[in-house]
Amino acid sequence: MIKKLNWEYDAKYSFFLADEIESTNTYFKEHREEYPDRSVLIAQRQTKGRGRYNRVWESKDDITFSILLKHNASYNIIAPLALSLALYSLGYDTGIKWPNDIYMQDKKLAGILIEDLYQITFHSAVIGIGLNMSDKEEYNAIGLNSKLSKYEIIDAILVKLDELLQMDIKDLIALYRKKSIVVGRMVYYHDKLYKAIGVSNLGYLILKNDYEEICISCDEINLKESLR
């Protein structure tokens, strides 16, 4: 059952709560016509959350929510930046592992799944965020272990998201470079060694060596195996 929340923080969004749901992203994708722009669905318990490559996980105590946005923007850059910068404002120093993972102390802290929906042209985007609140030693993942409420943290993320949506793409890319833990690293791709030098407007990773400069999407490379 989905119920509307009386949100005491940022009033620019409409907030909804699910006590238990398979996936907040899937729900918004299937019911996008029923919800307004800037809707946020928070799950108390998510049983079939999805990541890249359709990886599935269950979450009970962590922060899991999705944002429905009906205007187009560079969400592949904005979403991870919003999460990383919001956490910094709360006292947590994190970095972005391209394309959409957030790391702290060399361990994964959060993951983001961005899904664009089209009806001939762009219709909406769903940004799903899963943020560990406790350590997950079996996955070599770290948690915030914070005394802050889930709602305070979500509010900080949305405030930062709104700020970034007003920024020029060049400034966003410059910020992303500063927060990236991949830019500056060497990457092995198609039997060649490159240096990661940045991201493009579309969120592609830009690689360069002495002979060429290329852009690759996250579907073209397993970064975990390719970083040097």
C-alpha positions in Angstrom: 0.0 0.0 0.0 1.3 3.4 -1.0 0.4 6.4 1.3 1.1 10.1 0.9 3.5 11.6 3.5 3.1 15.0 5.1 6.7 16.1 4.6 8.1 18.5 7.1 11.2 19.3 5.0 11.4 20.3 1.3 7.9 21.1 0.1 8.9 21.2 -3.6 8.3 17.5 -3.9 5.4 15.2 -3.3 6.3 12.3 -0.9 4.9 8.8 -0.7 5.7 5.9 1.5 5.5 2.1 1.0 5.9 -0.1 4.0 7.0 -2.9 1.7 7.5 -2.9 -2.1 9.4 -5.0 -4.6 11.1 -2.0 -6.3 10.4 1.7 -6.0 11.9 2.3 -9.5 9.7 -0.4 -11.1 6.6 1.0 -9.3 7.2 4.5 -10.7 7.9 3.2 -14.2 4.6 1.3 -14.2 2.5 4.1 -12.6 4.3 7.2 -13.9 1.0 8.7 -15.3 -0.6 8.6 -11.8 2.1 10.7 -10.1 3.1 14.3 -10.6 6.5 15.6 -11.5 8.9 15.6 -8.6 7.4 12.7 -6.8 9.4 10.7 -4.2 8.6 7.2 -3.2 10.3 5.9 0.0 10.4 2.2 0.9 10.6 1.0 4.4 11.4 -2.4 3.0 12.3 -3.2 -0.6 12.4 -6.9 -1.6 13.5 -6.8 -5.2 15.6 -3.6 -5.6 17.4 -3.5 -8.9 20.9 -2.3 -9.8 22.9 -2.3 -13.1 22.7 -5.6 -15.0 19.4 -6.3 -13.2 21.1 -7.3 -10.0 18.6 -7.8 -7.3 18.9 -7.1 -3.6 16.6 -6.8 -0.5 16.8 -3.9 1.8 15.1 -3.3 5.2 17.1 -0.9 7.3 18.8 1.1 4.5 17.6 4.2 2.7 15.9 3.2 -0.5 13.8 5.6 -2.5 13.1 6.8 -6.1 12.5 10.2 -7.6 10.1 10.7 -10.6 11.1 13.7 -12.7 9.3 14.7 -15.8 11.8 17.1 -17.3 15.0 16.1 -19.1 18.4 16.8 -17.7 21.9 15.3 -17.3 20.8 13.0 -14.6 23.8 10.6 -15.1 26.0 13.5 -13.8 23.5 15.3 -11.5 22.2 12.3 -9.5 25.6 10.9 -8.2 26.8 14.5 -7.6 23.7 15.3 -5.6 24.2 12.3 -3.4 27.9 12.8 -2.9 27.6 16.5 -2.2 24.7 16.1 0.1 26.6 13.5 2.2 29.6 15.9 2.3 27.3 18.6 3.7 26.4 16.1 6.4 30.0 15.4 7.3 30.7 12.4 5.1 33.6 12.5 2.5 32.6 10.4 -0.4 33.6 9.9 -4.1 31.9 8.9 -7.3 32.9 5.6 -8.9 31.7 6.0 -12.5 29.0 5.7 -13.5 26.7 5.8 -10.4 28.2 4.3 -7.3 29.2 6.3 -4.2 32.3 5.1 -2.3 33.6 6.0 1.2 36.9 4.7 2.6 37.4 2.6 -0.5 34.1 0.7 0.1 30.8 1.0 -1.7 28.3 3.2 0.3 25.5 3.7 -2.2 24.2 2.8 -5.7 22.1 4.7 -8.1 19.9 3.4 -10.9 18.7 5.9 -13.5 16.0 4.9 -16.0 14.8 7.2 -18.7 11.3 6.6 -20.0 10.2 7.5 -23.5 6.9 7.8 -25.4 8.4 8.6 -28.8 10.1 11.6 -27.0 11.3 11.9 -23.4 8.6 11.4 -20.9 10.2 11.1 -17.5 13.2 9.8 -15.6 13.2 7.6 -12.5 16.3 7.9 -10.2 16.5 5.1 -7.7 18.9 5.5 -4.7 20.0 2.8 -2.3 22.2 4.1 0.6 23.6 1.7 3.2 22.9 2.8 6.8 25.0 0.0 8.3 28.2 -1.9 7.2 27.7 -5.0 4.9 30.9 -7.0 5.5 29.8 -9.8 3.3 29.7 -7.4 0.4 32.7 -5.4 1.5 30.3 -2.4 1.7 30.2 0.4 4.3 27.3 2.2 5.9 26.7 5.7 7.2 26.1 4.5 10.7 24.4 7.8 11.2 22.2 9.1 14.0 20.4 11.3 11.4 16.9 10.1 10.4 16.3 8.7 6.9 14.1 11.7 6.1 16.8 14.3 7.1 19.2 12.5 4.7 16.7 12.3 1.9 15.9 16.0 2.3 19.6 16.9 2.0 19.9 14.9 -1.2 16.8 16.7 -2.7 18.0 20.1 -1.7 21.4 19.4 -3.5 19.5 17.9 -6.5 17.6 21.2 -6.9 20.8 23.2 -6.7 22.5 21.1 -9.4 19.5 21.3 -11.7 20.1 25.0 -12.0 23.7 24.7 -13.0 25.4 24.9 -16.4 26.6 21.5 -17.7 30.2 22.7 -17.9 30.1 23.5 -14.1 28.5 20.1 -13.4 31.2 18.3 -15.3 33.9 20.2 -13.4 32.3 19.3 -10.1 32.0 15.6 -11.2 35.7 15.5 -12.0 36.5 16.7 -8.5 34.4 14.1 -6.9 35.3 11.2 -9.2 37.6 8.4 -7.9 38.0 7.2 -11.5 39.2 10.3 -13.3 43.0 10.2 -13.3 43.2 6.4 -13.1 44.5 4.1 -15.8 41.9 2.0 -17.6 42.5 -1.2 -19.7 40.0 -1.3 -22.6 40.1 -3.5 -25.7 43.7 -4.5 -25.0 44.8 -0.9 -24.8 45.8 1.3 -21.8 44.1 4.6 -21.4 43.8 7.4 -18.8 40.4 8.4 -17.6 40.2 12.1 -18.1 36.6 13.0 -17.5 33.0 12.5 -18.4 31.0 13.8 -21.4 27.7 15.7 -21.3 25.9 12.4 -21.6 27.8 10.8 -18.8 30.1 8.7 -20.9 33.6 8.1 -19.6 36.3 9.8 -21.6 39.5 7.8 -22.1 42.7 9.0 -23.7 46.1 7.6 -24.6 48.9 8.8 -26.9 47.0 7.8 -30.0 43.3 8.5 -29.5 40.6 9.9 -27.2 37.4 7.8 -26.9 34.1 7.9 -25.0 32.5 4.7 -23.7 29.2 3.9 -22.0 28.9 1.9 -18.8 27.6 -1.1 -20.8 30.8 -1.3 -22.8 33.2 -2.0 -19.9 33.4 -3.8 -16.6 35.3 -1.0 -14.7 36.0 -3.2 -11.7 38.1 -5.5 -13.9 39.6 -2.7 -16.0 40.9 -0.2 -13.5 44.7 -0.2 -13.1 
